């Protein structure tokens, strides 16, 4: 049994016990009043009272031990069922059958279709038995009333079954929504882990780019040194050209790797951007669900307030019952006095008066017990209201945290966009480096073909090497900025 189902059963048990006690109290009053009527058998009424009280007392005890089982609800229905059955068979007014429909409606709160079927079968069995019992005394009009009674009961329990099915479906949907919120939270954690992983990859790529750019800068310095050596003597020109060609091959390879690294970093940034967008959508859904939880908490708080007011009304009613019991006891005392005056003729009446006095004392004692239970119920209602108020405050804090999380996701989204922009700048710089590398390659080829123009070509190549170094320094600067952005993003992620 999950927490949601246990909570529903607890609520339904509490309501059914509360209403069953009210029904039993009114039934006890009715039977006690009937005992004073002429020709009434008081001991039969006493048996009826005991039969009605036993199930509701057992149900209350079972609820105190475990408030999350069906046994309490079944016992409360048995108590109300017995009360209704006694009235139903003792009266000739068959419209009293409507009373069992009201009793059965209480048990919709259990949202259990099997329980509705059981209650309906029990009620219909008693109604059919009543119809068979009264069959010989029925005329056409009464036969129509009995038929209407059975048809109305069947229709009511069909509708009650449908309503219970709808309630059960709504509860299942609510449980499913809570499960989705939990899954959304897990996805959020997975997204955060993926962002950290992406940050790690981008950081490693940035370090690699910085190393490559540093090698490019070193290579550029080597090219400048080689060109200077070319200008010193034509005898070493062929050897210097071969060395420059080797360096350029390595430079081109490093530049190609840098370009691939930039492409991977761009793809990772786009993936991170997509994941963050998904996270923002999930957060919006979480905010909506949190608002629903807040509304439900407020509704529960209102119900707690209503229950507290109703318990106060019960206390007022038990006070009235206690007063009646006191008056009854006084009347029994007066009756005993009068019986004593009557002498031998009043002995039987004296015994009845004593029994009435005992019943009045028992009623007064039961009223005190009810008052004690009502006080405990009010205390628990007050505690429940306090818990619901704290839950409302917690929901408010949760909503605030969710909104702050949404703001953080927005900042991360902005940072990712900034990374993508910086990555484009790095890629453009690398493209510029590639162009410069192509120019150097063309220059060296020209030197190899035309050795007579070695000096003029070496000066041109020196100028290009200087430009190459400038581009390398610029690339290193961009990489440094990218590293700072990555560090900031890592702080936000942590």
N, C-alpha and C positions, 0 to 999 in steps of 0.2 A: 504494500500500500504506500503510494507516494504521499508527500506532504500536502498536496492540493486536495486529494481525495480524503485524507484524514481530517483536514480542516472543514470540508463540506459535511462529513459525518458528525463532527463535533457540533457544528452550528445546528444541524438538523436535530440531533439528540437534545440539545438545549431547548430548542423551540418546542419540540413535541412533549418533553417532560413538563415544561411550563404550562402549556395549554391543557395537558391531561390533568394536571393538578387542579386547575380551575374547574374543569368538567367534573372531576371527582368531588370537589368541595360542594358544588351546586347539587350534585346527585345525592351526596350525604345529607345535605339540608332538606332536600325533597323527601328522602326516605324517613328522616327523623320526624319531619312534619306529618308525614302519612301515618306514622306510628301512633299519633295522638287521635287519629280519626276513629270513630266508633266502628267496631267490627274488624279493625285492622290487626293483623298478627305482627306484633312488634319483633318477635324473634326471627321471623322471616326477613323483615327489613334489616335486622342486625346481620344476618347471614349475607344478604346482598351487599351491605356496606363492607363487610370483611372481604368478600370476593372481589369487590372493586378496588379496595385499598391495597391488597397484597401485590398485584402486578406493578402498580405505580411506585410502591415503596421499594420493591426489588429493582425496578428500573432506575430509581434514584441512586440506590446503593451501587448498582453496576456502573452508572455514569460517573460516580465519584471515584471508583477504582480505575476505570478506563473509559474516558469520554470519546473514544474514537472507534467504537465497535457498533454493529447493528443490533446487538442484543437489547440495549436500552430502548431503541425505537420500537422493536417488536413487543416488548413488555408494555410500553405506554399505549400502543395500539390495542393490545389485549385488554388493558384496563378500560379504555374508552369504548371498545367493542362490547365488553360485558355490560357497561353502563347503558349503552344504546340498546343492546339486546333485551335487557330487563325492562326498559321503558317500552320498547317496541312490542313485546309480548304482553305487557300488562295493560296497554291502552288499546282502545278500539279506533283511535284516530290514526290511520295508516300514514298520514302526511308526515308523521314523525320520522319516516325513513330518510327524509332530507338531511336529518342530523348526521347520519353516517357519511354522507357525501362531504360535509364540512370537515368531519374528522379525517377522512381519507385525503382531502386536499392538502392537509398539513404535511403529508409524507411525500409530496412532490419535491420538498427541499432535499431529500436524499438523492435525487436524480438517478434512481435505480428502477429500471423498467420491470425487473423481476419482482421487486417489492410491490409495485403498483398492481401487477397481475395477481399476486397473492391476496392483497387487500380486497381487490375487486371480487375475486372468487369467494372469499369469506363473506363479504357483504351480500352478494347475490344468493349464496347458499341459505343464509338466514332469511332473506326476503322470500325466496321460493318456499322454504319451510313454513314461514308465516302464512303464505297463500294457501298451501295445502292444509294447514291447521284450521284456517278459517273458511275452507271451501264450502262446507255444508251450510254456512250462514250467509253466503254471498248471494246478493241479487244481481241483476244486470248492471246496475249503476256501480255497485261496489266491485264487481268483477272487472269493470272497465278501469276503476281506480287502481286496482292491483296490477292490471296489465300495464297501465301507464307508469306505475312505480318501477316495475322491472325494466321496461324499455328505457325509461329515463336514467336508471342506474347504469344499464349497459352503455348507453350513450355517454354518460359522464365519465365512466372509466376508460372508454375508448379515447375521449378527448384528453383525459388525464394522462393516459399512456403517451399520446402524441406530444403533449406539453413536456412531459418528463424526457422524452427523446430529444426534443429541441434543447432543453436545458443541458442535458448530457453532452450534446454536440457542441454547444457554446463553451462549456467547461473544457472539453477536449481541445477546442480551438485556442482557448486561453493558455492551456498548458503548452500547446505547440508553439504559440508566440513567445512564451518564456524560454523555450528551448532554442528558438531562433536567435533571441537576444544573447544567450550564452554562446551560441556558435559565432555570432558576430563579434563578440569579445575575443574569442579565440583567434578569429581571422585578423582582428586588429593586432594581437600579439605577434601573429605570423608576419604581418606587414612590417611591424617595427623591426623584427629580426631580419627581414629581407632588406630593409633600408640600411641597417648596420652592415649587412654583408656587401651591399652595393657601395657603401662608403669605403669599406676596406679595399674593394677592387679598384675603385677610383683612386684611392690614396696610393696603392701599389703602382697603378699606371702612371700617376703623376710623378712618382719617384723615378720610374723608368724613363719617362719623357725628360726629366731633369738630367738624368745621367746621359741620355742620348744627346741632348743639347750641349751638355758639357763636352762630350766627345766631339761634337760638331765644332765647338769653339776651339778645342785643342787641334782638331784637324785643320781648321782655318789658319791657325797660327803656324802650323807646319807648312801649309801651302804658301803663306807669306814668306816663311823662311826659305822655302825652296826657290821661290821667284827671286829672292834676294841673291841666292847662290847662283841662279842663272845669269843674273846681271853682272856678276863678278867674272864669269869666264864662260866662253862658248864651248870650251873643251868638255865641260861636264853637262852640257845641255841634254843629251840623249838620256843619260842616267837620271837626271832630275825629272825629265818628262815621264819616264817609267814610274818613278816614285810617286809623282803627283797623280798619275792614272790609278795606281793602286789605292792611294788615299781616297780618291773620288769614288771608287767602287764601294769602298766601305761606307763612305758618307751616304751614298745613294741607298745602300742597304739599310743603314740606320734610319734614314729619312722615311723609307718605305715602312719600316716597323713602327716608327712614330705615327705615321698616317693611319696604319691599321689600329694602333692603340687608341687614337682619337676617335676612330669609327666605333670601336667597341665601347669607349666611354660615352659616346653620344647615344648609342643604343641602350646602354644601362641607364642613362639619365632619362630617356624616353620611357623605359619600363618603370622606373621609380615614379615618374610623373603619373603614369597610368594607375599604378598601385595606390598612390596618394589620393587620386580622384575617387577610386573605389572606396578607400577608407572614409573620405568625406561623405559619400553616399550612405555608407553603413552608419556613420555617426548621426546623420539626419534621421535615419530610421530608428536608431537607438533613442534619440531625443523624443521622437513621437511616442515610442513605447514607454519611456520614462514618464511622460505627461499622462499617459493612460493609467499607469500605476499610481501616480499622485491623485488622480481623480477617484480611482477605486478606494484609495486609502481614506479620502475625505468622506466617501459614501459609507464606509465601514464605521467611521467616527460618528456619523449621524445616526446610524443604526444603534450604536452603543448608547448614545444619548436617549434614544427612544426606549430602549430596553430598561434603562435606569428609571425613566418616568413610569413605565408600566410596573416595575417592581414596587415603586412607591404606592401605586394604586392597589396592588395586592396587599401591601401593609395596611392600607386603609380598610380594605375589605375584611382582613383577618381581625382588625380591631372591632368592626361591627359584629362579626361572628362571636368574638369573645364576649362582647356585651350581651348578645342574645343568650349565650351559654350561662352567663351569670344570672340573667333574668329567669332562665329555665330552672336553674338550681334553686332560686328563691321560691319559684312557684311550687317546685317539688317539696320544699320544706313546709310551705303553707299547707300543701295537700296532706303531708304526713301528720301535721298538727290536727287538721280536720278529721283525718281517719282515726286518730287516737281518741278524739272526742266522741266519734261515732261508736267506739267500743268494738265489740265482736263483729259487727256488720261492716266495719271499715278496714278490717285486716287486709283483705285482698287489695283494696285501693291503696293501702299503706305500702304494700310490697311494690306495686307499680310505681308509686311516687319515689320510693327508694331507688328503683332501677332507673327512673328518669333522671334522678339526681346524679347517679353514677355516670349515666351517658353524658349529662351536662358537664361533669368534671372531666370526663375523657375528651369531650369536644374542646373544652377550654385548654386542656393540656396539649391537644393536637394543634390548637391555634398558636400556642406559644412556640411549638416546634416550627410551625410554618413561619412565624415571625423571625425566628433565628435563622432559618434557611434564606428568607428574603433579605435579611441584613447581610448575610454572607454573599448572596448574589449581588447586592448593591456594591459591596466592597470590591468584588471581582470586576464588576462593570466599571467602577472608577479606575481600577488598575489597568483594565483593558483600554480605557479612553486615554490614560497617560501614555501607554505603549504606542497607541495609534498616533498620538501627537508627536512622540519622538520619531516614529516612522515617517511622519509627514516632513519633519525637519530634515531627516536623513535623505529623503527623496529630493528635497530642495537642494541640499548640498551636492547630491549626485548629479542633478541637472546642471548645477554650476560647473562641476568638474567636466561634464561632457561638453559644455560650451567652451571651456578653456581648452579641452583637447581639440575641438574643432578649430580654434584659433591657432593652436600649435601646428596642426596639419596645414593650415593656410600659409603659415610662415615657412614650413618645410617646402611647400609647393613653390613659393617664391624663390627659396634658396636653390631648388633644383633647376628652376628656370634660369637663374643666374649662372649656375654651373654649365648649363647647355650653351649659354651665350659665351662664357669664357672658353668653353671647348671649341666653339666655332672660331673664336679669335686665334686659338692655338693652331687649329687646322689651317686657317688662312696664312698664318705665319709660316707653317711648314710648307705650304704651297709656294710661298715666296722663296723659301730656302731651296726648294726643288728647282725653281726657275734659275736661281743663282748658280746652283750646281750644274745645270745644263749649260749655262754660259761659260763656266770654268772649263767644262769638258770640251766645249767647242774651241775655247782658247788654246787648250793644250794640244788639241788635234791640229790646229793651225800652226802651232809652234813646231810640231813634228814634221809637217809638210813643207814649211818654209823656214829653214834654219837660218837663212840670211837675215830674216827680220826678227831674230830672237830678242834683241834688246827692246825694240818697240813693243813686241808682243808681251814681253815680261813686265813692262811698265803697265800695260793695259790689264794684265792678269793681277798685278799687285793691287790696282785700284778695285778690281772685282773682289779680291780677297778681303780688302777692308770692308767693303759693303757686306760681304758674307759674315764677317765677324760682328758687324752691327746687328744684322738679322739674328745671329745666334744669341747675342746679349738680350735682344728684345724678346726672343722666345723664352729665355731663362726667366725673364721678368714676369712674363705671362704665366709660366709654370709656378713661380713663387706665389702669385696672386691666387692661382687655382688651389694650391696647397692650403692657403689661409682659409679659402671658402670651404674646403673639405673639413678642416679642423672645426670651423664654426658649425657645419652641418653635423659633425660627429658629436659635438657638445649638445646640440639640440636633440639628437637621437637618444643620447644617454639620459 
